[in-house]
Amino acid sequence: MNFSEVFKQSNQLCKVSPDGKYLATCVQYRLVVRDMSTLQILQLYTCLDQISHMDWSSDSLYILCAMYKRGLVQVWSLEQPDWHCKIDEGSIGLVSSRWSPDGRHILNTTEFHVSVKLYVCMHSCAEKDGCYMALAERRDCKDYISVFVCDDWHLLRHFETETQDLAGLEWSPNGCVLAVWDTCLEYKVLLYSLDGRLLSTYSAYEWSLGVKSVTWSPSSQFLAIGSYDEKVRILNHITWKKIMQFEHPATINNTKAAVYKEVERRPAVGSEDLSLHNITIGSTLFNTQSKYEICPLPVQIPVVKPDPDRANPKIGVSFMAFSSDSRYLATKNDNMTSVVWVWDMQKMSLEAVLEQTSAARCFQWDPRRPRLALCTANTKLYLWSPAGCVSVQVPSEGGFQVLSLSWHCSGDSLILLGKEQLCLCYMDTDQEDK
């Protein structure tokens, strides 16, 4: 495992192009494009203001930069550096900007979600077949969904949903089913077909805070629903009925699950190491080292009691992620901030529990292998696979704290993001394959 040098970035705006060849980073009002293999700068663009959002087109030829405070969007071309496009929303404001699936149209959402505007940036015949966009609307105190065909943007279906206050919607990866869920005040998940037919309605309970997170498995076979009652419910794609319920207990007695606990120790520093030559600003001399230990059962999980007087209580399953092969599901329960749970979807049971010394900030699966990377806002990177767990010290000067991370599409490297810096971690994939 190797690490690159540290580069500057702002607002954690750093993305690899869809083809995996380029790395785009934002440094205040500048957009920097690097070659992914050499990290050499290929293009440097200057925007009109500090960049709030950045996104690649699907063909990796264009980059969108949004400046929400000024209501501006600028588009840059990799093939033609002198070409650029500017969209000014004016006084109506801008809260969101994104590419359409064909990478040739831009969808802007104006202030207060009054409207969604479609802009044609350049004409092309390279549209993707079978791509649809679902748009949630509210008219006359009722929720509606409009389904558009992305190749020519004609309206395919427009229908009313059986929700009180629609909170979110997400297509299944195969594009056949649309999951819609209601406000957290009412537990309701609705499954619609492409033509607007209601396939099924699921509600686990009433008169309590309901759905907190929803995610599909990459195979589209499972729909995972995280709830405020600290449970994950798995629906199957045939009957849309619950086939399993995963709980997050404070005491783990499951003998089939491995509980990994991070244990820290400070390195012993001799008097010869305390010279002015060795002690510098941001020195790694005093970095705390850590490793994982397998705990004997039963294990007591630290629980944070939420404040009942504050809105959006820190309780319930807020984040879930399936591995690329749909074999594993990782979850985080908000009142167990330092714990990540890994579930085996074939055995429908708990596979592993990772108890960190600090709150888990971000975790993401390797796009090619069943390997989970996570960070806890310190100087370490943590990796889990069915073979075990490992804690890796990020060898960078200046106290680089990993606040977020993302995998390269090949699974060969990780992008580690700090507050104002980033670095790349290169995995030893050849040895792992052997």
C-alpha positions as CSV (number, residue, x, y, z in Angstrom):
1,M,0.0,0.0,0.0
2,N,1.5,3.3,-1.1
3,F,0.4,7.0,-0.7
4,S,0.8,10.0,-3.0
5,E,1.9,13.4,-2.0
6,V,-0.7,15.8,-0.6
7,F,-2.6,18.2,-2.9
8,K,-4.8,21.2,-2.1
9,Q,-8.6,21.1,-2.5
10,S,-11.6,23.1,-1.2
11,N,-15.0,22.0,0.2
12,Q,-14.0,18.3,-0.5
13,L,-14.7,18.8,-4.2
14,C,-12.7,16.1,-5.8
15,K,-14.0,13.5,-8.4
16,V,-12.6,10.9,-10.7
17,S,-13.9,11.0,-14.2
18,P,-16.3,8.1,-15.1
19,D,-13.7,6.5,-17.4
20,G,-11.2,6.6,-14.5
21,K,-8.5,8.6,-16.5
22,Y,-8.8,12.0,-14.8
23,L,-9.0,13.5,-11.4
24,A,-10.7,16.9,-11.0
25,T,-10.3,19.0,-7.9
26,C,-11.5,22.5,-6.9
27,V,-9.3,25.0,-5.1
28,Q,-11.6,27.9,-4.3
29,Y,-12.4,29.4,-7.8
30,R,-10.0,27.2,-9.8
31,L,-10.7,23.8,-11.3
32,V,-7.6,21.6,-11.7
33,V,-7.7,18.4,-13.9
34,R,-4.9,15.9,-13.4
35,D,-3.9,12.7,-15.2
36,M,-5.0,9.9,-12.8
37,S,-1.9,7.7,-13.6
38,T,0.8,10.4,-13.2
39,L,-1.1,13.1,-11.2
40,Q,0.3,15.7,-13.5
41,I,-1.8,18.8,-14.2
42,L,-3.5,18.6,-17.6
43,Q,-5.8,21.6,-17.5
44,L,-6.4,24.6,-15.2
45,Y,-9.7,26.5,-15.4
46,T,-10.7,29.7,-13.6
47,C,-14.3,30.2,-12.6
48,L,-16.1,33.5,-11.8
49,D,-16.5,32.7,-8.1
50,Q,-15.7,30.1,-5.5
51,I,-17.0,26.7,-6.7
52,S,-19.9,25.1,-4.7
53,H,-20.4,22.0,-6.7
54,M,-18.6,20.1,-9.4
55,D,-19.6,17.1,-11.6
56,W,-18.3,15.2,-14.6
57,S,-20.4,14.4,-17.7
58,S,-21.1,10.7,-18.3
59,D,-18.5,10.6,-21.2
60,S,-15.8,12.3,-19.2
61,L,-15.5,15.1,-21.8
62,Y,-17.1,18.0,-19.8
63,I,-17.0,19.3,-16.3
64,L,-19.8,21.3,-14.6
65,C,-19.0,23.9,-12.0
66,A,-21.8,25.5,-10.0
67,M,-21.6,28.7,-7.9
68,Y,-24.8,28.6,-6.0
69,K,-24.3,32.0,-4.2
70,R,-24.2,33.8,-7.5
71,G,-26.7,31.5,-9.4
72,L,-24.0,30.6,-12.0
73,V,-23.0,27.4,-13.8
74,Q,-19.9,27.1,-15.9
75,V,-19.1,24.2,-18.2
76,W,-15.6,23.3,-19.3
77,S,-14.3,21.0,-22.1
78,L,-11.3,18.7,-21.8
79,E,-10.9,18.3,-25.6
80,Q,-11.4,22.1,-26.3
81,P,-9.9,24.1,-23.4
82,D,-10.9,27.4,-25.0
83,W,-14.6,26.5,-25.2
84,H,-16.8,27.1,-22.2
85,C,-20.5,27.6,-21.4
86,K,-22.1,29.9,-18.8
87,I,-25.6,29.7,-17.4
88,D,-26.9,32.6,-15.2
89,E,-30.1,32.0,-13.3
90,G,-30.2,35.6,-12.1
91,S,-32.3,36.7,-9.2
92,I,-34.3,33.4,-9.1
93,G,-31.3,31.7,-7.6
94,L,-29.8,28.2,-7.8
95,V,-29.8,25.4,-5.3
96,S,-28.8,22.4,-7.5
97,S,-27.2,21.6,-10.8
98,R,-26.5,18.2,-12.4
99,W,-25.9,16.5,-15.7
100,S,-28.5,14.4,-17.5
101,P,-27.5,10.8,-18.3
102,D,-26.5,11.7,-21.9
103,G,-23.9,14.2,-20.7
104,R,-25.2,16.9,-23.0
105,H,-28.0,18.5,-21.0
106,I,-27.9,20.2,-17.6
107,L,-30.8,20.3,-15.0
108,N,-30.9,23.3,-12.7
109,T,-33.1,23.5,-9.7
110,T,-34.0,27.1,-8.7
111,E,-34.4,28.6,-5.3
112,F,-37.2,27.2,-3.1
113,H,-37.5,24.4,-5.7
114,V,-39.9,26.5,-7.7
115,S,-38.8,24.9,-11.0
116,V,-36.3,22.6,-12.7
117,K,-34.8,24.0,-15.9
118,L,-33.3,21.9,-18.7
119,Y,-30.4,23.4,-20.7
120,V,-28.9,22.0,-23.9
121,C,-25.1,22.6,-23.7
122,M,-24.2,20.9,-27.0
123,H,-26.0,18.9,-29.7
124,S,-25.0,15.2,-30.0
125,C,-26.5,11.9,-31.0
126,A,-24.7,10.0,-28.2
127,E,-27.7,9.5,-26.0
128,K,-28.2,6.5,-23.9
129,D,-31.2,4.3,-24.5
130,G,-33.5,3.4,-21.7
131,C,-32.7,6.3,-19.4
132,Y,-35.6,7.9,-17.5
133,M,-35.9,10.8,-15.0
134,A,-38.4,10.9,-12.2
135,L,-39.4,14.3,-10.9
136,A,-41.3,14.8,-7.7
137,E,-43.8,17.7,-7.6
138,R,-46.3,19.2,-5.2
139,R,-49.5,20.8,-6.5
140,D,-52.6,21.7,-4.5
141,C,-51.2,20.0,-1.4
142,K,-50.8,16.7,-3.2
143,D,-47.6,14.9,-4.4
144,Y,-47.1,13.9,-8.0
145,I,-44.3,12.2,-10.0
146,S,-43.5,12.9,-13.6
147,V,-41.4,10.4,-15.6
148,F,-39.5,11.7,-18.6
149,V,-37.6,9.9,-21.3
150,C,-34.1,11.4,-21.4
151,D,-33.4,11.0,-25.1
152,D,-35.9,13.6,-26.2
153,W,-37.4,14.7,-22.8
154,H,-41.0,13.8,-23.6
155,L,-43.3,13.1,-20.7
156,L,-43.9,9.4,-20.3
157,R,-46.1,9.3,-17.2
158,H,-47.6,11.7,-14.7
159,F,-49.3,10.3,-11.6
160,E,-50.3,11.1,-8.1
161,T,-48.6,9.3,-5.2
162,E,-50.2,8.0,-2.0
163,T,-48.0,10.1,0.3
164,Q,-48.7,12.9,2.8
165,D,-45.4,14.7,2.1
166,L,-43.0,12.9,-0.2
167,A,-39.5,12.8,1.3
168,G,-37.5,10.9,-1.4
169,L,-37.4,8.6,-4.4
170,E,-34.8,6.3,-6.0
171,W,-34.8,4.1,-9.1
172,S,-33.7,0.5,-8.8
173,P,-30.3,-0.1,-10.6
174,N,-32.1,-1.9,-13.4
175,G,-34.4,1.1,-13.9
176,C,-37.6,-1.0,-13.6
177,V,-38.9,0.1,-10.2
178,L,-39.2,3.5,-8.5
179,A,-39.1,3.5,-4.7
180,V,-40.9,6.4,-3.0
181,W,-41.0,7.1,0.7
182,D,-43.0,9.5,2.8
183,T,-42.1,12.0,5.5
184,C,-40.4,10.6,8.6
185,L,-43.7,11.3,10.5
186,E,-45.4,8.4,8.6
187,Y,-43.8,5.1,7.9
188,K,-44.6,4.4,4.2
189,V,-42.6,3.1,1.3
190,L,-44.3,2.8,-2.2
191,L,-43.0,0.8,-5.2
192,Y,-44.1,2.0,-8.6
193,S,-43.5,0.5,-12.0
194,L,-42.2,2.6,-15.0
195,D,-45.7,3.2,-16.2
196,G,-46.9,4.5,-12.9
197,R,-48.6,1.4,-11.5
198,L,-48.4,1.0,-7.7
199,L,-46.7,-2.4,-7.2
200,S,-46.7,-2.5,-3.5
201,T,-46.9,-0.5,-0.3
202,Y,-44.9,-1.3,2.8
203,S,-45.4,0.1,6.3
204,A,-43.7,-1.4,9.4
205,Y,-45.5,0.5,12.1
206,E,-47.5,3.6,12.9
207,W,-47.5,6.7,15.2
208,S,-43.8,7.0,15.5
209,L,-40.8,8.3,13.4
210,G,-40.5,6.2,10.4
211,V,-38.1,5.9,7.4
212,K,-34.7,7.5,7.7
213,S,-32.8,5.9,4.8
214,V,-33.4,3.8,1.7
215,T,-31.0,2.0,-0.6
216,W,-31.1,-0.6,-3.4
217,S,-28.7,-3.5,-3.8
218,P,-26.7,-3.3,-7.1
219,S,-28.6,-6.5,-8.3
220,S,-32.0,-4.8,-7.7
221,Q,-33.0,-7.9,-5.7
222,F,-33.1,-6.2,-2.3
223,L,-34.5,-2.9,-1.0
224,A,-33.0,-1.9,2.4
225,I,-35.1,0.4,4.6
226,G,-33.4,2.0,7.6
227,S,-35.7,3.3,10.3
228,Y,-35.7,5.5,13.4
229,D,-36.4,2.3,15.5
230,E,-32.8,1.3,14.8
231,K,-33.7,-1.5,12.5
232,V,-33.1,-2.4,8.8
233,R,-35.8,-4.1,6.9
234,I,-35.1,-6.0,3.7
235,L,-37.7,-6.3,1.0
236,N,-37.4,-8.8,-1.9
237,H,-38.0,-7.9,-5.5
238,I,-40.6,-10.6,-6.3
239,T,-43.3,-10.1,-3.7
240,W,-42.0,-6.8,-2.2
241,K,-42.5,-8.4,1.3
242,K,-40.1,-8.2,4.2
243,I,-37.8,-11.2,4.2
244,M,-35.4,-10.1,7.0
245,Q,-35.0,-7.6,9.8
246,F,-31.6,-6.5,11.0
247,E,-31.4,-5.1,14.5
248,H,-28.6,-3.1,16.2
249,P,-28.6,-4.3,19.8
250,A,-26.5,-2.7,22.6
251,T,-25.2,-6.2,23.5
252,I,-23.9,-8.6,20.9
253,N,-24.3,-12.3,21.7
254,N,-24.2,-13.6,18.1
255,T,-21.5,-16.3,18.1
256,K,-21.2,-16.2,14.3
257,A,-20.2,-12.6,14.1
258,A,-16.7,-11.2,14.6
259,V,-16.5,-8.1,16.7
260,Y,-13.4,-6.0,15.9
261,K,-12.4,-3.3,18.4
262,E,-9.9,-0.6,17.6
263,V,-7.2,-0.4,20.3
264,E,-4.9,2.6,20.4
265,R,-1.4,2.9,21.9
266,R,1.0,5.8,21.9
267,P,4.5,5.0,20.6
268,A,7.4,5.1,23.1
269,V,9.5,8.2,22.5
270,G,13.1,8.1,23.7
271,S,15.0,11.1,24.8
272,E,17.1,11.1,21.6
273,D,14.0,11.5,19.5
274,L,13.0,14.7,21.4
275,S,15.6,16.9,19.8
276,L,14.6,20.0,17.9
277,H,15.8,18.3,14.7
278,N,13.1,15.6,15.1
279,I,10.3,17.7,16.4
280,T,8.7,19.8,13.7
281,I,5.3,21.3,13.1
282,G,3.0,18.5,12.1
283,S,5.5,15.8,13.1
284,T,4.3,12.2,13.0
285,L,6.6,11.4,16.0
286,F,3.7,11.4,18.5
287,N,1.0,9.9,16.2
288,T,-1.2,7.4,18.0
289,Q,-0.9,3.9,16.5
290,S,-3.9,1.5,16.5
291,K,-4.8,-2.0,15.6
292,Y,-7.9,-4.2,15.8
293,E,-8.6,-6.9,18.4
294,I,-11.3,-9.6,18.2
295,C,-13.4,-9.2,21.3
296,P,-14.8,-12.3,23.1
297,L,-18.6,-12.4,23.4
298,P,-20.8,-10.9,24.7
299,V,-19.8,-7.4,23.8
300,Q,-21.4,-4.2,25.1
301,I,-21.7,-1.5,22.4
302,P,-21.4,2.2,23.5
303,V,-24.7,4.0,23.0
304,V,-25.3,7.7,22.9
305,K,-28.6,8.8,24.3
306,P,-30.3,11.3,22.0
307,D,-31.6,14.6,23.2
308,P,-35.4,14.5,23.1
309,D,-35.7,18.3,23.1
310,R,-33.8,18.7,19.8
311,A,-35.0,18.3,16.2
312,N,-33.7,15.5,14.1
313,P,-32.7,13.2,17.0
314,K,-29.4,11.2,16.6
315,I,-31.0,7.8,16.5
316,G,-31.9,5.3,13.8
317,V,-30.2,3.9,10.7
318,S,-29.0,6.9,8.7
319,F,-26.6,5.3,6.2
320,M,-26.5,1.9,4.4
321,A,-24.3,0.6,1.6
322,F,-24.3,-2.6,-0.4
323,S,-21.1,-4.2,-1.7
324,S,-20.7,-4.3,-5.5
325,D,-21.7,-8.0,-5.6
326,S,-24.7,-7.4,-3.3
327,R,-23.2,-10.0,-0.9
328,Y,-22.7,-7.6,2.1
329,L,-24.6,-4.7,3.6
330,A,-22.9,-2.1,5.8
331,T,-25.0,0.0,8.1
332,K,-24.6,2.8,10.7
333,N,-26.9,3.5,13.6
334,D,-26.8,7.2,14.6
335,N,-26.9,6.6,18.4
336,M,-24.0,4.1,18.1
337,T,-21.7,6.6,16.3
338,S,-18.4,4.7,16.5
339,V,-19.8,1.4,15.2
340,V,-20.1,0.0,11.7
341,W,-22.2,-3.1,11.1
342,V,-21.6,-5.6,8.3
343,W,-24.3,-8.1,7.3
344,D,-24.1,-11.1,5.1
345,M,-27.0,-11.0,2.6
346,Q,-26.6,-14.7,1.6
347,K,-26.8,-16.0,5.2
348,M,-29.0,-13.1,6.2
349,S,-27.0,-12.7,9.4
350,L,-24.5,-10.4,11.1
351,E,-21.0,-10.9,9.7
352,A,-18.9,-8.4,11.5
353,V,-19.0,-5.4,13.8
354,L,-16.3,-2.7,13.7
355,E,-16.0,-0.6,16.9
356,Q,-13.9,2.5,16.4
357,T,-12.3,4.8,19.0
358,S,-14.0,7.8,17.2
359,A,-17.2,8.4,15.3
360,A,-17.3,6.8,11.9
361,R,-17.5,9.7,9.4
362,C,-17.7,7.9,6.0
363,F,-17.5,4.4,4.6
364,Q,-17.6,3.0,1.1
365,W,-17.3,-0.3,-0.7
366,D,-14.6,-1.2,-3.2
367,P,-16.4,-1.2,-6.6
368,R,-14.7,-4.5,-7.6
369,R,-14.2,-6.5,-4.4
370,P,-16.0,-7.1,-1.1
371,R,-13.8,-4.7,0.7
372,L,-15.0,-1.8,2.9
373,A,-13.0,1.4,3.6
374,L,-13.9,3.8,6.4
375,C,-12.5,6.9,8.1
376,T,-13.1,8.5,11.5
377,A,-11.6,12.1,11.0
378,N,-8.2,11.1,12.2
379,T,-4.9,10.2,10.5
380,K,-5.8,6.6,9.7
381,L,-7.6,4.6,7.0
382,Y,-9.5,1.4,8.0
383,L,-10.2,-1.5,5.8
384,W,-12.5,-4.5,6.3
385,S,-12.8,-7.7,4.1
386,P,-14.0,-11.2,4.9
387,A,-10.4,-12.0,5.7
388,G,-10.3,-9.4,8.6
389,C,-9.6,-5.8,9.5
390,V,-6.6,-3.5,9.3
391,S,-5.8,0.0,10.5
392,V,-3.3,2.0,8.3
393,Q,-1.5,5.2,9.3
394,V,-1.6,7.8,6.5
395,P,2.1,8.9,6.2
396,S,1.7,12.6,5.5
397,E,3.1,15.6,7.3
398,G,1.0,18.3,8.9
399,G,-1.5,16.0,10.6
400,F,-3.7,15.1,7.6
401,Q,-7.1,14.0,9.0
402,V,-9.2,11.8,6.7
403,L,-12.7,13.3,6.7
404,S,-14.1,11.5,3.6
405,L,-13.0,9.0,1.0
406,S,-14.0,7.5,-2.3
407,W,-12.8,4.6,-4.4
408,H,-11.4,4.8,-7.9
409,C,-13.7,2.9,-10.3
410,S,-11.0,0.2,-10.8
411,G,-10.8,-0.5,-7.0
412,D,-7.0,0.0,-7.3
413,S,-6.8,3.2,-5.3
414,L,-8.6,5.4,-2.8
415,I,-9.0,9.2,-2.7
416,L,-8.6,10.5,0.9
417,L,-10.0,13.9,1.6
418,G,-9.1,16.2,4.5
419,K,-10.3,19.7,5.3
420,E,-8.2,21.4,2.7
421,Q,-6.1,18.6,1.3
422,L,-6.2,15.3,-0.5
423,C,-4.0,12.3,-1.2
424,L,-4.3,9.0,-3.0
425,C,-3.8,5.6,-1.5
426,Y,-2.7,2.9,-3.9
427,M,-3.7,-0.7,-3.1
428,D,-1.6,-3.8,-3.6
429,T,-4.1,-5.4,-5.9
430,D,-1.6,-7.9,-7.5
431,Q,-0.9,-9.5,-4.1
432,E,-4.5,-9.6,-3.2
433,D,-5.5,-11.3,-6.4
434,K,-2.8,-14.0,-5.8
